[in-house]
Amino acid sequence: MKILFVHQNFPAQFKHLAPALAARGHEVVALTAESNQQQSPVQIYRYPMPDPAPAPGQARLATTYMAMTDRAHRVGRAAFQLRDKLCFVPDVIFGHTGWGETLFLKEVFPDARLLAYAEFFYGTRGLDVGFDPEFSAQDQFSGFPVIARQAHLALAMVQADAGLAPTEWQADTFPPELRDKITITHDGVDTDALRPDPQAQITLPNGRHLRAGDEVLTYVTRNIEPYRGSHIFIRSLPQVLAARPGAQVVIIGGDGVSYGAAPAQGTWKEHFLSEIAGTPGLERVHFVGRVPYRDYVTLMQVSRAHAYLTIPFVLSWSLLESMAMGAHVVASRTAPVEEVVVDGVNGQLVDFFDIDAWSEALTTALAHPERFAARRVAARKTIVENYDLKRICLPRLIRFVEGD
């Protein structure tokens, strides 16, 4: 078959799937944004980036829809070029619903089977919006822009022949009329490559050398921001540092914003750190920014306790990867996490907002690693048996695309 992947940040969720399909003899190409400079495992073509989104005062509640349809228009024009100049007519198109890229592709390729990566459907209740009142002022009109933001997501799913979501919880964010189209299969975790390593060691940028077995607390996020509970974790540190004078805390994450709003000034990291300024032991907290993937893996293998927090939103790959590497995960008791982490079995769950409980749980995890050896084993077992890339997820993803 001829298969077209569409994703503004390709390969993204299709990192393993696209080359696997190519290896099976399919002709696989990808269409991505011109700003995306990532290396691709398959032939890629780029569409021009849309103009900046209109100012909220211009489009008001339609701002997001205008931005997404503008992007869809660019993708559609590029798709016509694929068809008319390169004679590429796909049998299957697989695209992410999040940025509007698939909206006009059925007009270009009416006979193609359109598959939608259905990652998340925004809602006014029970999801990310309004979960943390500290960062989301609510009034009687707060739900209006959320519903407006559903427009391109719903339209993409209506047009799709089938959808795929990585977790049950994420699939269930879609309304029943669309949920019935969605198959559940995670992108997969390479448990052969991501595994415990008792010999792991790493040197941080400041020269601090860490080995597996050292008293190391880790926290990982794409960017340090409220969506991933960075404020809760940082606020829990003073008690942890006081109770564990030998502990080293390593925080991976950039200073930008992936989700939600930016702070009024500065960065979220600066904002949260200012709250605990002067705390004894802060020199043992190492912000290493974004690191090469190999260093991230090594840090997970070194970690004695790993904190993972998220509001009700898309589940991070890092949670499953850390569990595959046998980390002792202390995680937020939020719905997407509870699908994977069972309290007291393969990790520990803590109320998202309970800073004292976080401090206590992390302190105990650092002080008594022997108590949690069984949880580490169970954590890896959970990933191997349910999310293994080569033996479980990738075969299912291939069948989904091939239509078996």
Sequence and secondary structure as in RCSB ss.txt:
>XXXX:A:sequence
MKILFVHQNFPAQFKHLAPALAARGHEVVALTAESNQQQSPVQIYRYPMPDPAPAPGQARLATTYMAMTDRAHRV
GRAAFQLRDKLCFVPDVIFGHTGWGETLFLKEVFPDARLLAYAEFFYGTRGLDVGFDPEFSAQDQFSGFPVIARQ
AHLALAMVQADAGLAPTEWQADTFPPELRDKITITHDGVDTDALRPDPQAQITLPNGRHLRAGDEVLTYVTRNIE
PYRGSHIFIRSLPQVLAARPGAQVVIIGGDGVSYGAAPAQGTWKEHFLSEIAGTPGLERVHFVGRVPYRDYVTLM
QVSRAHAYLTIPFVLSWSLLESMAMGAHVVASRTAPVEEVVVDGVNGQLVDFFDIDAWSEALTTALAHPERFAAR
RVAARKTIVENYDLKRICLPRLIRFVEGD
>XXXX:A:secstr
 EEEEE TTTTGGGTTHHHHHHHTT EEEEEEETT     SSEEEEE        HHHHGGGHHHHHHHHHHHHH
HHHHHHHHHTS    SEEEEEGGGSTTTTHHHH TTSEEEEE      SSSSSTTTSGGG    TTTHHHHHHHH
HHHHHHHHH SEEEESSHHHHTTS HHHHTTEEE    B TTTS   TT EEE TTS EEETTS EEEEEEEE S
GGGTHHHHHHHHHHHHHH TT EEEEEEESS SSS   SSS HHHHHHHHTTT TTGGGEEEEES  HHHHHHHH
HH SEEEE   SS   HHHHHHHHTT  EEEE  HHHHTT  BTTTBEEE TT HHHHHHHHHHHHH GGGGHHH
HHHHHHHHHHHTBIIIIIHHHHHHHHHT 
